[in-house]
Amino acid sequence: MKIAIGCDEAANAMKDCLKAALLAQGHQVTDFGTHEHQPVLYPDIGIAVAQAIARGQAERGLLLCGTGIGMAIAANKVPGIRAAQAHDTYSAERAALSNDAHIITIGARVIGIELAKSIVQTFLAAQYVAGPRSQPKLDALAAHEQRLRQAGDSG
């Protein structure tokens, strides 16, 4: 699978561990940084990962920051992208199965690396299948997004 990954300085060590594990499993990983330990603007990285997915350059994305919250907010600014914060394997699975999420975000200051590895594996293994409960909700989200874009309205 082609995976885009990115982080801020708070999650650099976690990103490197997850990236190594994904590469060892045979995934193609594009690393959007950061590679520094100096503060960075996480929205720049979150949006770059989300845009790569929107353009079809990656199938799934992982974004990491201190809490996972900021990266989720940033990634969800890209039209058509669904990013979900995952703090356990159940939320990671539901992100994919119920919400057809393209990206999960994880907080490096909130969970440990072993749990993060399990979360990522669960997310990557889960595949959305359109069904009578979830699909109408995703269709509604897409319709609202299209309406807001056409109206030039962000709220």
N, C-alpha and C positions, 0 to 999 in steps of 0.2 A: 504494500500500500504506500502511496505517496503521502507523506505527512509533513506539514509545516509546523515549526515550533519556534516560540519566541518567549522572551522573559525580560523583566527589568533586573536591576542589580540585586534585588532581594532574593531572587530565585535562580541566580546563575548556577550555583552548585547543583540544584535539583535538575535544572535543564540539562546540564552536562551528563548527569547520571541517567536520566530518562532517554536522552538521545543515544547514549552508548547502548542501552538495553534494546532500543528499537532497531538500531543498526545491526546488533547481534542477531536479531530475529529476522533479518532480511528486508526490513522496510527501507524505503528511500526517504531520507529526512533532509529537508531544507531548513537550515538554521538562520533565522532572521535576527539573532542576537538577543540581548546584548552579549558582548564578550568582555565587557569591562565590569569593574566593581565600583565605578563612579556612578552617581545618580544619572538616570536617563529619563526621557519623557516616555512613559509606558504607552500612551496612546499611539505614538508613532509606530511602535513595534506591533501592537495589537491590530491596528488598522492594516499594516503591511501584510500580516499573516492572513487576515480576513480577505483582503483583496486578492491574494494569491489563490485562495480557495474559490472566490467568486469568479476568477478568470479560468478556473479549471487546472491550475498548476499543481494543486494538491487536492486529495480527497477529504482529508480530515486535518484538524489543527489542534495544537496544544499551546495554551498560553498560561504563563506562570508569573505570578507577582507575589507580594507579601500575603495578600488575602484571597486573591483570585477575583475580587469584586471589580477593581478598576479595569482589568483586562477584559472582563465580560462586557462592561459598559462600552469600552472602546470598540471591540469587535462587532458589537451589535449596531454600531453606527453605519456599517457597510450594508447597502441595500442587498437583500436576499440572504443575508447571513444570519444564522441562529447560533449563538454562543451561550453555553450554560455553565454556571459554576457547579463543579462537582466536588463534594467533600467526602464522599464515600462511594462504594461500588454500586449501591442502589441508585443514587442520583446520576451516576455516570451511565448506567444501563438505561434508565428512563430518559435521559437526555437524547439518546439515540433512538430507542424504541418508540417513545411517545411523541417526541418533539422533532425528530429528524435533525438533531443538532449537527452542525458541521465542526464545531469547536467545543472543547471543554476547557475551563479555566480552573486552575488549582492554586491554592495559597500555600506557599513554601513556609510561611511562618505559622501555619495552622495545622498542617499534617506532616508526617514523616515520609521519608523517601520510599519505604517499603509499601506503605498504604498508597502513595502516589503511583507506584508501579502497578499495583492491583487495579486502581481506578482507571489508568490508561489502558490496561489490557481488557478490562470489562467494556470500556467505551469502544475500543477498536473491534471487539468481537461482536458487539450488538449492531444489528442492521435494521433500519426502519422498514416496515412493511405497511403500506397504506391499509387502513382499516376503518370501520364505521365510527369508532370513537375518536381517533386522532386526526384523521384526514380532514374532516370538516373544520376543525380548529386551525390546522395549518393553512387551509384554504382561506379562512377568515383573516388570519395574519397577513397572508400574501395580498389579499384584496385591500386591507387597510393600508398596507405599505404602498401599494400602487396608487391608491386614492390620495394619500398624503403627498406622494412624490408629484403627482399630476397637479395638485393644488398648490404645490410649493409651500406646503404647510408642514411644520415640524411638530405640531402639537394639537 
